[in-house]
């Protein structure tokens, strides 16, 4: 009896395995080729290749410790405005804002001349409801180095009458 099977049927698994090996090798070559082209230099058939942009050198070597930036200092204390009310005194206002009555007088002497400690007309107990005093909460004026007087309130300009 003769064998009816074709003789090449046993070769198909070997051909499939061979094709798989070729495809894997081709994929690896495609992945490596860009790196090899840079190592081999320009090809006479391809012409010169563009070199990659140079990377700038690091400005400083990385430190092993994390960098730390100190926070900026908080701003200096700023003035607040306080409107004098009925039954207020410099002492009561100063106590409320953790300062001294004399400090409030120093800060407001340009606006209210009766609060100027260097003036002969100094009257610290004479404040009028409606006055707007400036002060810095929690700060006391150094008597040996007092602040310069603040400018007084703006003087109203005289009304200009039309020429007749």
DRENDRENDREN-935471 format. One line per 8 residues: number of its first residue (from 1); their letters; for each residue x, y, z of N, C-alpha, C, O. Coordinates in steps of 0.2 Angstrom, whole numbers. Example, Ala and Ser with C-alpha at 12.3 -4.5 7.8 and 13.67 -1.06 7.14 Angstrom:
residues 2
1	AS	66:-28:39:62:-22:39:66:-16:39:71:-17:42; 64:-11:35:68:-5:36:64:0:39:67:6:40
end
This chain:
residues 164
1	XXXXXXXX	4:-6:0:0:0:0:4:6:0:10:6:3; 2:11:-3:6:17:-4:3:23:1:-3:23:2; 8:27:3:6:32:7:3:38:3:6:40:-2; -3:40:5:-7:45:1:-6:52:3:-7:57:0; -2:53:9:-1:60:12:4:63:8:9:60:6; 3:70:6:9:73:3:15:74:8:14:74:14; 21:74:5:27:73:10:28:80:13:32:80:18; 26:86:11:28:92:14:23:94:20:24:100:22
9	XXXXXXXX	18:90:22:14:92:27:18:92:34:16:96:39; 23:89:35:27:89:41:32:95:41:34:96:47; 32:98:36:37:104:36:33:111:38:37:115:40; 27:111:38:23:117:40:25:120:47:26:126:48; 25:115:52:27:118:59:34:121:59:36:126:62; 39:118:55:46:121:55:46:128:51:50:132:53; 42:128:46:42:134:42:39:140:46:41:145:46; 33:138:50:30:143:54:35:146:60:35:152:61
17	XXXXXXXX	39:141:63:43:143:68:49:147:65:51:152:68; 51:145:59:57:149:55:54:156:54:58:161:55; 48:157:51:45:164:50:45:168:56:46:174:56; 43:165:62:42:168:68:49:171:70:50:176:73; 54:167:70:61:169:72:63:175:67:67:179:70; 62:174:61:64:180:56:60:186:58:63:192:58; 54:186:60:50:192:62:53:195:68:53:201:69; 54:191:73:57:194:79:64:197:78:65:202:81
25	XXXXXXXX	68:194:74:75:197:72:74:203:68:78:208:69; 69:204:64:68:210:60:65:215:65:67:221:64; 61:214:69:58:219:74:64:221:78:65:227:80; 69:217:80:74:219:84:79:223:80:82:228:83; 80:222:74:84:226:70:81:233:69:85:238:69; 75:233:68:72:240:67:72:244:73:73:250:73; 72:241:79:73:245:85:80:247:86:81:252:89; 85:243:84:92:245:85:95:249:79:99:253:80
33	XXXXXXXX	92:249:73:94:253:67:95:260:69:101:263:67; 91:264:72:92:271:73:98:272:77:102:277:76; 99:268:82:105:269:86:112:267:83:117:271:84; 111:262:78:117:260:74:119:266:69:125:267:68; 114:269:66:115:274:61:119:280:64:123:283:61; 118:282:70:121:287:74:129:285:75:133:289:75; 130:279:77:136:276:78:141:276:72:147:277:72; 138:274:66:141:272:60:143:279:57:148:279:53
41	XXXXXXXX	140:284:58:142:291:55:138:291:48:133:287:47; 139:297:44:135:298:38:137:293:33:142:291:32; 131:291:30:132:286:24:133:290:18:130:295:17; 137:288:13:138:291:7:132:291:3:131:295:-2; 128:286:4:121:286:0:116:290:3:111:292:-1; 116:291:9:111:294:13:112:302:13:108:306:14; 119:304:13:121:311:14:122:312:22:121:307:26; 124:318:23:125:319:31:119:318:35:113:320:32
49	XXXXXXXX	119:316:41:114:316:45:114:322:50:119:324:52; 108:324:52:108:329:57:110:327:64:107:322:66; 114:330:67:116:328:74:111:331:79:108:336:78; 110:327:84:105:329:89:107:335:92:113:337:93; 103:340:94:104:346:98:108:344:104:106:340:108; 114:348:105:118:346:111:114:348:118:110:353:118; 114:344:123:111:346:129:115:350:133:121:349:133; 112:355:136:116:360:140:119:357:146:116:352:149
57	XXXXXXXX	125:358:148:128:355:154:124:358:160:121:363:160; 123:353:165:119:355:171:123:361:174:129:362:175; 119:366:177:122:372:180:125:370:187:130:374:188; 123:366:190:126:364:196:124:356:197:119:354:195; 129:353:201:128:346:202:122:345:207:122:349:212; 118:340:206:113:339:210:115:338:217:120:334:218; 112:341:222:114:340:229:110:334:232:105:333:230; 113:330:236:110:325:239:104:326:244:100:322:245
65	XXXXXXXX	104:333:246:99:335:251:94:338:247:95:341:242; 88:338:249:83:342:246:84:350:247:86:352:252; 82:353:242:83:361:242:78:364:247:72:361:247; 80:369:250:75:373:254:76:380:253:82:383:254; 71:383:252:71:391:252:67:393:258:62:392:259; 71:398:261:68:401:267:62:405:265:63:409:260; 57:405:269:51:410:268:53:417:268:58:419:272; 50:421:264:52:428:265:49:431:271:44:428:274
73	XXXXXXXX	52:436:274:49:439:281:43:442:280:41:445:274; 39:442:285:32:445:284:33:453:284:38:455:286; 29:456:280:30:463:280:29:467:287:27:464:291; 32:473:287:32:477:293:24:478:295:20:478:290; 23:480:301:16:481:303:14:487:299:18:492:298; 8:488:298:5:493:294:0:497:298:-3:494:303; -1:503:297:-6:507:300:-13:505:299:-15:503:293; -17:506:304:-25:505:303:-28:512:305:-25:516:308
81	XXXXXXXX	-34:513:302:-38:519:304:-43:517:309:-46:512:309; -43:522:314:-48:521:319:-52:527:320:-49:533:321; -59:527:319:-63:533:320:-65:534:327:-68:529:330; -64:539:330:-65:541:337:-73:541:338:-76:544:334; -75:538:343:-82:538:345:-83:541:352:-78:543:355; -89:542:353:-91:546:360:-89:541:365:-89:535:365; -86:545:371:-83:542:377:-76:538:375:-74:535:380; -73:539:369:-67:536:368:-62:541:371:-63:547:372
89	XXXXXXXX	-56:538:374:-50:542:376:-44:539:372:-44:533:370; -39:542:372:-33:539:369:-31:533:373:-28:528:370; -31:533:380:-30:527:384:-34:521:382:-32:515:381; -41:522:381:-45:516:380:-44:514:373:-44:508:372; -42:518:368:-40:516:361:-34:512:361:-33:507:358; -29:515:365:-22:512:365:-23:505:369:-20:500:366; -27:504:374:-27:498:377:-31:493:372:-28:487:372; -36:495:369:-39:490:364:-34:488:359:-35:482:357
97	XXXXXXXX	-30:492:357:-25:490:351:-18:488:353:-13:488:349; -17:487:360:-10:485:363:-5:490:361:1:488:359; -6:496:362:-1:501:361:-2:506:367:-5:505:372; 2:512:366:1:517:371:-2:524:368:-2:525:362; -5:527:373:-9:534:371:-4:538:368:-5:542:363; 2:539:371:8:543:368:10:541:361:11:545:357; 10:535:359:12:532:353:6:535:348:8:537:342; 0:534:350:-5:537:345:-5:544:344:-6:546:339
105	XXXXXXXX	-3:548:349:-2:555:349:4:556:344:3:561:339; 10:553:344:15:554:340:13:552:333:15:556:328; 9:547:331:8:545:324:3:550:321:2:551:315; -1:554:325:-6:558:323:-5:566:324:-9:570:323; 1:567:326:2:574:328:2:579:321:1:585:322; 3:576:315:3:581:309:-4:582:308:-5:588:305; -9:578:309:-15:579:307:-19:583:312:-23:587:311; -18:581:319:-21:585:324:-16:588:329:-13:584:333
113	XXXXXXXX	-14:594:328:-9:597:331:-9:597:339:-4:598:343; -15:596:342:-16:596:349:-13:589:352:-13:588:358; -12:584:347:-9:578:349:-2:578:349:2:573:350; 2:583:347:9:584:346:12:584:353:12:589:356; 16:579:355:19:579:362:24:584:362:26:586:368; 27:587:357:32:592:357:29:599:357:33:604:358; 23:599:357:19:606:356:17:608:363:16:604:367; 17:615:364:15:618:370:7:617:371:4:617:376
121	XXXXXXXX	4:616:365:-4:615:365:-6:608:366:-11:606:364; -1:603:368:-2:596:368:-8:595:373:-7:597:379; -13:592:371:-19:590:375:-21:583:374:-26:582:370; -18:578:377:-20:571:375:-27:569:377:-29:564:374; -30:572:381:-37:571:383:-42:574:379:-48:573:380; -40:578:374:-45:581:370:-45:578:363:-41:580:359; -49:573:362:-50:570:356:-58:571:354:-62:571:359; -59:572:348:-66:573:346:-69:567:342:-66:564:338
129	XXXXXXXX	-75:565:344:-79:560:340:-79:562:332:-80:567:331; -77:557:328:-77:558:321:-69:559:319:-68:558:313; -65:560:323:-58:561:321:-56:553:318:-58:548:321; -52:553:313:-49:547:311:-42:547:313:-37:550:310; -40:542:318:-33:541:320:-30:536:316:-33:531:315; -24:536:315:-20:531:312:-16:528:318:-13:531:322; -15:521:318:-11:518:323:-9:511:321:-11:508:316; -3:508:324:-1:502:322:-2:497:329:1:498:334
137	XXXXXXXX	-7:492:328:-8:488:334:-2:484:336:2:482:332; -1:484:343:5:480:346:11:484:345:16:481:347; 12:490:343:18:493:342:18:500:346:13:503:347; 24:501:349:25:507:354:30:511:351:36:508:349; 29:518:351:34:522:348:40:523:353:39:523:359; 46:523:350:52:524:354:53:531:356:54:535:351; 52:533:362:52:541:364:59:544:362:59:550:360; 64:540:361:71:543:359:72:544:352:76:547:350
145	XXXXXXXX	67:541:348:68:541:341:61:541:338:58:537:335; 57:547:339:50:548:337:49:548:330:54:550:326; 44:546:327:43:546:320:42:554:318:40:558:322; 43:555:311:42:561:308:35:563:308:31:558:307; 33:569:309:25:570:309:22:568:302:25:569:297; 16:566:302:13:564:296:10:571:293:9:575:297; 9:571:287:6:577:284:-1:578:287:-5:574:288; -2:585:287:-9:587:290:-14:585:285:-13:583:279
153	XXXXXXXX	-21:586:286:-26:585:282:-25:590:276:-23:596:277; -28:588:270:-27:593:264:-31:599:266:-37:599:268; -29:605:264:-32:611:265:-37:612:259:-34:611:253; -43:614:260:-47:615:254:-45:621:250:-43:626:253; -45:620:243:-43:626:239:-49:631:239:-55:629:239; -47:637:239:-52:643:239:-56:642:233:-54:640:227; -62:643:233:-67:643:228:-65:649:223:-64:654:225; -65:647:216:-63:652:211:-70:654:209:-74:651:206
161	XXXX	-70:661:209:-76:664:207:-75:666:199:-70:669:198; -80:666:195:-79:668:188:-78:675:188:-81:679:192; -74:678:184:-72:685:183:-79:688:180:-82:686:176; -80:694:183:-86:698:181:-85:703:175:-89:706:173
end
